């Protein structure tokens, strides 16, 4: 069975258009990567955990804030590695100055025996939809397409499917 992750596509209306909040992974492997490296706040779903609860927990761990609002299921998206990501859209205006990620340890440099601590997310930023489509991981691009499609529908149609 494929591993499952859950995440939130957090959005806001800004200057007459939509912006989405994406996070950049911390640690040395991602330090110099930008285009195609960003993600929605997401993570693995624990056994017997509700997927929306997991998405909210992961956002709290990666941003350091509770995300509140009306959550709308966007869909499930198979990633290139086989993992399935369940995603919800939620409107929330997160103050990026108030965010702080949890941390992890890893041996760095490899085979050095030295354990170094890194943030799971080294930064979060608001992007227009056009910029987000360039920045987001390839496997998560379809959720932006679905979000854009639903935003162009009437409110009653948007999350009916």
PyMOL commands that set and color helices and strands:
alter all, ss='L'
color gray80, all
select helices_A, chain A and resi 51-63+96-98+129-135+138-151+155-158
alter helices_A, ss='H'
color red, helices_A
select strands_A, chain A and resi 4-14+17-25+38-39+41-44+72-78+84-91+103-107+115-119+121-128
alter strands_A, ss='S'
color yellow, strands_A
deselect
rebuild
show_as cartoon
